[in-house]
């Protein structure tokens, strides 16, 4: 009776164990990239433009990616460059040029706070019974995002979470740029008072007075100077805030138009 029970237990466990055992020689990853529609050789200009429009990588639109190489990977991971990833099991990487070959998966780049347009690094990496790896850069368009900072108002406003390694760049929305009136003699755009260094009376002493300031992680977090073509690399995960370096914001009026570019290629 005991032997029969053990045989039944072994038979029940065996399929599960087989699923955890490498099924053959490891597959090798050689490529990962977005599946795009190709333009027919005899396409008209209108047809070429329509294909180019369909091939744009935009938010909230499912897009297909292909991982190619040789053989079969028992398990591999694809990172989409926006902080998310997916696992592929038993992925046949052989691609013969047909649309349905290679390992295929679908991803959607979401919109909303904490989801950023701009460059991403897409990576395919081995996990089990797999080797090699590949990374490629793709860009969610349009890259630049617009924000309004109106006064009077709070010193800082959160616009979404960012990851360490992300590069943020600011610029005015238009030229001549929108400005905020701080007093009858102090009217400045996002770069603030030229050549100034804010005193201890300002919320961000040492940076330019009356300027745009970036903050990540709230009070005590990372602080960086904003302005025209100002860039900084995010050092810690956290909420990105747009702030104003002003010692008396209650008497302000006007608004800034802020253009942001968010480059996540260096973020894990």
C-alpha positions as CSV (number, residue, x, y, z in Angstrom):
1,X,0.0,0.0,0.0
2,X,2.8,2.4,0.9
3,X,4.7,1.6,-2.3
4,X,1.6,2.2,-4.4
5,X,1.1,5.6,-2.7
6,X,4.7,6.6,-3.4
7,X,4.5,5.6,-7.0
8,X,1.3,7.7,-7.4
9,X,3.0,10.6,-5.7
10,X,6.0,10.4,-8.1
11,X,3.7,10.2,-11.1
12,X,1.9,13.3,-9.9
13,X,5.1,15.3,-9.3
14,X,7.0,14.2,-12.4
15,X,5.2,16.5,-14.9
16,X,5.9,19.6,-12.7
17,X,9.5,18.6,-12.3
18,X,9.7,18.2,-16.1
19,X,8.5,21.8,-16.5
20,X,11.4,23.0,-14.3
21,X,14.1,21.1,-16.3
22,X,15.8,22.6,-19.3
23,X,14.2,21.1,-22.4
24,X,17.4,21.1,-24.6
25,X,20.4,23.2,-25.5
26,X,20.0,26.9,-24.5
27,X,18.6,29.3,-27.0
28,X,20.6,32.4,-27.9
29,X,19.2,35.9,-28.0
30,X,20.4,38.1,-30.9
31,X,17.8,40.8,-31.3
32,X,14.8,42.6,-29.8
33,X,12.8,45.3,-31.5
34,X,9.4,46.6,-32.4
35,X,7.5,44.9,-35.2
36,X,6.9,47.5,-37.9
37,X,4.9,47.5,-41.0
38,X,7.0,47.7,-44.2
39,X,6.2,50.0,-47.1
40,X,5.4,48.2,-50.4
41,X,7.9,49.0,-53.1
42,X,5.3,50.6,-55.4
43,X,3.5,52.6,-52.6
44,X,2.2,56.0,-53.3
45,X,3.3,59.0,-51.2
46,X,-0.1,58.9,-49.4
47,X,0.4,55.2,-48.7
48,X,3.9,55.7,-47.4
49,X,2.7,58.5,-45.1
50,X,-0.1,56.3,-43.8
51,X,2.3,53.4,-43.0
52,X,4.7,55.9,-41.2
53,X,1.7,57.1,-39.1
54,X,0.8,53.6,-38.2
55,X,4.4,52.8,-37.2
56,X,4.6,55.7,-34.8
57,X,5.2,54.5,-31.2
58,X,2.6,56.3,-29.1
59,X,1.0,56.0,-25.7
60,X,-2.1,53.8,-25.1
61,X,-1.6,51.8,-28.3
62,X,-0.6,48.1,-28.1
63,X,2.6,47.4,-30.0
64,X,4.2,44.1,-30.8
65,X,7.9,43.3,-30.1
66,X,9.9,40.4,-31.5
67,X,12.8,38.6,-29.8
68,X,14.9,36.7,-32.3
69,X,18.0,34.5,-32.3
70,X,18.6,30.8,-32.4
71,X,16.9,27.9,-30.7
72,X,14.5,28.0,-27.8
73,X,14.9,29.8,-24.5
74,X,13.1,28.1,-21.6
75,X,12.7,31.5,-20.0
76,X,13.7,35.1,-21.0
77,X,12.7,38.6,-19.8
78,X,11.9,41.6,-21.9
79,X,12.3,45.0,-20.2
80,X,10.3,47.8,-22.0
81,X,12.2,50.8,-20.7
82,X,9.3,52.2,-18.7
83,X,9.9,50.3,-15.5
84,X,7.8,47.2,-16.6
85,X,8.8,43.9,-18.0
86,X,7.4,40.6,-19.2
87,X,8.5,36.9,-19.1
88,X,8.4,34.6,-22.1
89,X,8.4,30.9,-21.5
90,X,9.6,28.3,-24.0
91,X,10.3,31.0,-26.5
92,X,11.3,29.8,-30.0
93,X,13.7,32.6,-31.2
94,X,14.1,31.3,-34.8
95,X,13.0,34.1,-37.2
96,X,12.8,33.4,-40.9
97,X,11.5,36.8,-41.9
98,X,7.9,35.9,-41.7
99,X,5.7,38.1,-39.4
100,X,4.7,35.3,-37.0
101,X,8.2,33.9,-36.4
102,X,10.6,34.7,-33.6
103,X,9.2,35.1,-30.1
104,X,6.4,37.7,-30.1
105,X,4.8,39.7,-27.3
106,X,2.7,42.9,-26.9
107,X,3.1,45.9,-24.7
108,X,1.3,49.2,-24.3
109,X,3.1,52.4,-23.1
110,X,0.5,54.0,-20.8
111,X,-0.3,57.7,-20.5
112,X,-0.9,59.7,-17.3
113,X,1.2,60.8,-14.3
114,X,4.4,58.8,-14.0
115,X,4.3,57.6,-17.6
116,X,6.6,59.5,-19.8
117,X,7.1,59.8,-23.5
118,X,10.6,59.9,-24.9
119,X,13.5,57.5,-25.5
120,X,13.4,54.0,-23.9
121,X,15.9,51.2,-23.8
122,X,14.2,47.8,-24.6
123,X,16.2,44.8,-23.4
124,X,15.9,41.1,-23.9
125,X,17.9,39.1,-21.3
126,X,18.2,35.4,-20.5
127,X,16.6,33.9,-17.4
128,X,16.8,30.1,-17.7
129,X,18.4,27.8,-20.3
130,X,19.1,30.9,-22.4
131,X,22.1,33.0,-23.3
132,X,23.1,36.2,-25.1
133,X,21.0,39.3,-24.8
134,X,20.2,42.5,-26.8
135,X,19.2,46.1,-26.2
136,X,17.7,48.6,-28.6
137,X,16.4,52.2,-28.2
138,X,13.0,53.3,-29.3
139,X,11.1,56.5,-28.7
140,X,7.5,57.2,-27.6
141,X,6.3,60.3,-29.5
142,X,5.8,63.2,-29.3
143,X,8.8,63.4,-27.0
144,X,8.2,66.8,-25.4
145,X,5.5,67.4,-22.7
146,X,4.0,70.8,-21.8
147,X,3.1,72.0,-18.3
148,X,1.8,75.3,-17.0
149,X,3.0,76.8,-13.7
150,X,0.5,79.6,-12.8
151,X,0.9,82.1,-9.9
152,X,-0.2,82.8,-7.3
153,X,0.0,79.2,-6.2
154,X,1.9,76.6,-4.3
155,X,5.7,76.6,-4.3
156,X,5.8,73.0,-5.8
157,X,3.6,70.7,-7.7
158,X,4.1,67.0,-8.4
159,X,3.7,65.8,-12.0
160,X,4.5,62.1,-11.6
161,X,7.0,59.5,-10.4
162,X,10.4,59.2,-12.0
163,X,13.2,56.5,-11.8
164,X,16.8,57.0,-10.9
165,X,18.9,57.4,-14.1
166,X,16.2,59.4,-16.0
167,X,17.4,62.6,-17.6
168,X,15.1,65.6,-17.4
169,X,15.5,68.7,-19.6
170,X,13.4,71.9,-19.4
171,X,12.8,74.7,-21.9
172,X,10.2,77.5,-22.4
173,X,7.1,76.5,-24.4
174,X,7.4,79.4,-26.7
175,X,9.7,82.3,-27.7
176,X,9.3,85.0,-26.4
177,X,8.7,82.9,-23.3
178,X,5.9,83.3,-20.8
179,X,7.0,85.1,-17.6
180,X,5.8,85.6,-14.0
181,X,5.7,89.0,-12.4
182,X,7.3,88.8,-9.0
183,X,7.2,92.6,-8.5
184,X,7.1,95.7,-10.6
185,X,10.8,95.3,-11.3
186,X,11.1,91.5,-11.3
187,X,9.6,89.8,-14.3
188,X,11.3,86.5,-15.2
189,X,10.9,83.4,-17.3
190,X,11.9,79.9,-16.1
191,X,15.6,80.7,-15.8
192,X,14.9,83.4,-13.2
193,X,17.1,86.4,-12.4
194,X,20.3,86.2,-14.5
195,X,23.5,85.7,-12.4
196,X,21.6,85.6,-9.1
197,X,22.2,83.4,-6.1
198,X,19.2,83.0,-3.8
199,X,19.7,83.9,-0.2
200,X,18.6,81.8,2.8
201,X,15.3,83.6,2.7
202,X,14.4,81.6,-0.4
203,X,13.1,78.0,-0.4
204,X,16.1,76.9,-2.5
205,X,19.1,79.0,-1.4
206,X,22.1,78.8,-3.7
207,X,20.1,78.4,-6.8
208,X,18.9,81.3,-9.0
209,X,16.3,83.5,-7.5
210,X,12.8,83.5,-9.1
211,X,13.7,80.4,-11.2
212,X,12.2,77.0,-12.0
213,X,13.6,74.3,-9.7
214,X,13.2,70.6,-9.9
215,X,12.8,68.4,-6.8
216,X,12.6,64.6,-6.6
217,X,11.5,62.9,-3.4
218,X,9.9,65.8,-1.6
219,X,11.5,68.0,1.1
220,X,15.0,66.7,1.7
221,X,15.1,65.0,-1.7
222,X,17.2,65.8,-4.8
223,X,17.0,69.5,-5.9
224,X,18.2,70.7,-9.3
225,X,18.3,74.0,-11.2
226,X,15.7,74.4,-13.9
227,X,15.6,76.9,-16.8
228,X,16.1,77.1,-20.5
229,X,17.9,74.0,-21.7
230,X,18.6,72.9,-18.1
231,X,19.2,69.2,-17.6
232,X,19.7,66.9,-14.7
233,X,19.9,63.2,-14.0
234,X,17.5,61.8,-11.4
235,X,19.5,60.3,-8.6
236,X,16.7,58.5,-6.7
237,X,13.2,57.1,-7.4
238,X,10.5,59.5,-6.3
239,X,7.9,62.1,-7.4
240,X,9.1,64.8,-9.7
241,X,8.0,68.3,-8.7
242,X,8.1,71.6,-10.5
243,X,8.9,74.4,-8.0
244,X,9.4,78.1,-8.0
245,X,12.3,79.7,-6.1
246,X,10.6,82.7,-4.6
247,X,10.6,84.1,-1.1
248,X,7.1,85.6,-1.4
249,X,4.9,83.8,-3.9
250,X,1.6,85.3,-2.7
251,X,2.2,88.6,-4.6
252,X,3.0,86.9,-7.9
253,X,0.9,86.9,-11.0
254,X,1.3,85.3,-14.5
255,X,2.4,81.9,-15.6
256,X,5.3,79.9,-17.1
257,X,4.9,77.5,-19.9
258,X,7.3,74.6,-19.3
259,X,8.4,72.1,-22.0
260,X,9.9,68.9,-20.5
261,X,11.8,66.2,-22.2
262,X,12.2,62.9,-20.3
263,X,14.9,60.5,-21.4
264,X,14.6,57.1,-19.6
265,X,17.4,55.3,-21.5
266,X,19.6,55.2,-18.4
267,X,16.9,54.1,-16.0
268,X,16.7,50.4,-15.0
